Amino acid sequence: MRIVEISKFEESVVLHFKTEGHRINAYTLASTLVSIADAAKAANSTLNAGYDVEITVEAVGPGSFRAKITALYKNSKNLFSSQLVAGVIIGVLANYIYERTLAIEDGVTIQVNTDEVIIEKGDERIVVPRRVYDATRQVENNPQFKQAIVKTYMVSSRFARLCGRF
C-alpha cells in the first residue's frame, strides 16, 4: 500500500516539470509558480488574515525542472504568526490538490480521527494532520484560493508532465 503523509509536505513541496532536453516553456513555469503562490496567499488570508506570506522557489533541479516551494512570513508583527502557520499553508496546498485528485473517483473513504484524517482509495492511503485537514476545510471556501488552484490545473493540463513530489 502506498502511504502519503501530508505532514511531510508542511515545510515545502517540490514540483517536477518533466521535459525533453533541457528546456521548459517559460509561460508554463511562470504561470504554474504564480498560480501556486496565489493559492498560498489566498489560504493565508483565510487562516492568518492581515499578515503577508512570501512564497519562494528555493531551487531548480538538474535535468527535468524541479521547483522547491516554501512559505515564509515576512516582518510579521503578529505574535501568533510563525513558521508553524506557514507550514500549514503548504500542507493545505498539498492536501487540497491530493483530495481533488482522488475525489474524482468512486470508492474514496475518509476517516476523521482526533489527530489525523486518513483518506483511502484502493491501495493508496493519505494521512493528513487534523489541523491541516481542518484548515483545508476553511480555505476551500475562499474563492481566490479555488480560482488559483483551477488556474494551476489549467496550466498543468497543457503541460501534462507536471507533478508534485508526493
C-alpha positions in Angstrom: 0.0 0.0 0.0 1.3 3.4 -0.9 1.1 5.8 2.1 1.4 9.6 1.7 1.9 11.6 4.8 0.9 15.2 4.2 2.8 16.3 7.3 6.0 15.7 5.3 4.9 18.5 3.0 4.3 21.2 5.6 7.7 22.8 5.1 7.9 22.6 1.3 6.6 20.9 -1.7 8.6 20.1 -4.9 7.1 20.4 -8.3 8.7 18.4 -11.1 8.4 19.6 -14.7 9.5 16.6 -16.8 10.8 17.9 -20.1 12.6 16.6 -23.1 16.0 18.1 -23.3 17.0 21.0 -21.0 14.2 23.5 -21.9 10.9 24.4 -20.4 8.2 26.8 -21.7 8.7 30.0 -19.7 5.0 30.7 -19.6 4.2 27.2 -18.2 6.9 27.5 -15.5 6.0 31.1 -14.5 2.2 30.6 -14.7 2.3 27.5 -12.5 4.5 29.1 -9.9 2.4 32.3 -9.8 -0.8 30.3 -9.5 0.6 28.2 -6.6 1.8 31.4 -4.9 -1.7 33.0 -5.4 -3.3 29.9 -3.9 -0.9 30.0 -0.9 -1.6 33.7 -0.3 -5.3 33.2 -0.5 -5.1 30.3 2.0 -3.0 32.6 4.2 -5.6 35.4 4.0 -8.2 32.9 5.3 -6.0 31.4 8.1 -3.9 34.4 9.1 -5.7 37.5 7.8 -3.8 40.7 7.8 -0.3 39.1 7.5 1.6 38.5 4.4 3.3 35.2 3.5 6.1 35.1 0.9 6.2 32.1 -1.4 9.8 31.3 -2.5 11.3 29.0 -5.0 14.4 27.5 -3.3 15.9 25.5 -6.1 15.5 24.4 -9.7 17.0 21.0 -10.0 19.1 19.5 -12.8 17.7 17.5 -15.7 14.0 18.0 -15.5 13.0 21.2 -13.9 12.2 21.0 -10.2 11.0 23.9 -8.1 11.0 23.6 -4.3 8.2 25.8 -2.9 8.3 27.1 0.7 6.3 29.7 2.6 8.0 32.3 4.8 6.4 35.1 6.9 7.9 38.5 6.2 8.3 41.0 9.0 5.2 39.7 10.8 4.1 41.8 13.8 1.6 39.2 14.9 3.0 37.3 17.8 0.9 34.3 16.8 2.1 34.2 13.2 5.0 31.8 12.8 6.6 29.4 10.5 4.2 26.8 12.0 1.3 28.6 10.3 3.4 28.9 7.1 3.8 25.2 7.2 0.1 24.7 7.5 -0.3 26.8 4.3 2.0 24.4 2.3 0.2 21.4 3.9 -3.2 22.8 2.8 -2.0 23.2 -0.8 -0.7 19.6 -0.9 -3.8 18.2 0.9 -6.3 20.1 -1.3 -4.6 19.0 -4.5 -4.4 15.4 -3.3 -8.1 15.5 -2.3 -9.2 16.8 -5.6 -7.1 14.3 -7.5 -8.8 11.4 -5.5 -12.2 12.9 -5.3 -12.9 12.4 -9.0 -13.0 8.7 -8.4 -15.5 6.5 -6.6 -14.6 4.4 -3.6 -12.8 7.0 -1.6 -13.2 6.6 2.2 -12.4 9.3 4.8 -11.8 8.5 8.4 -11.6 11.6 10.7 -9.7 10.9 13.9 -8.7 13.3 16.8 -5.1 13.9 15.5 -5.3 12.8 11.8 -7.5 12.2 8.9 -7.0 9.1 6.7 -8.2 9.2 3.1 -8.1 5.9 1.3 -8.7 4.8 -2.3 -7.8 1.3 -3.3 -4.2 0.7 -2.3 -3.4 4.4 -1.7 -3.6 6.0 1.8 -3.2 9.7 2.6 -2.6 10.6 6.2 -3.4 14.3 6.9 -2.7 16.0 10.2 -6.1 17.1 11.7 -5.1 20.7 11.9 -4.2 20.7 8.2 -7.5 19.0 7.3 -9.5 21.5 9.3 -7.5 24.4 7.7 -8.2 22.9 4.3 -12.0 22.9 5.1 -11.7 26.7 5.9 -9.6 27.6 2.9 -11.7 25.7 0.3 -14.4 28.3 0.8 -12.2 31.1 -0.3 -13.0 31.9 -4.0 -9.5 33.3 -4.6 -8.0 30.1 -3.4 -10.2 28.0 -5.7 -9.5 30.3 -8.7 -5.7 30.0 -8.2 -5.9 26.2 -7.9 -8.1 26.0 -11.1 -5.6 28.1 -12.9 -2.8 25.8 -11.8 -4.7 22.8 -13.1 -5.4 24.6 -16.4 -1.7 25.4 -17.0 -0.5 22.0 -15.9 -3.1 20.3 -18.1 -1.5 22.0 -21.1 1.8 20.6 -19.8 0.8 17.1 -18.8 4.2 16.1 -17.3 3.9 18.4 -14.2 3.7 16.5 -11.0 4.2 17.2 -7.3 6.7 15.2 -5.3 4.4 13.2 -3.1 
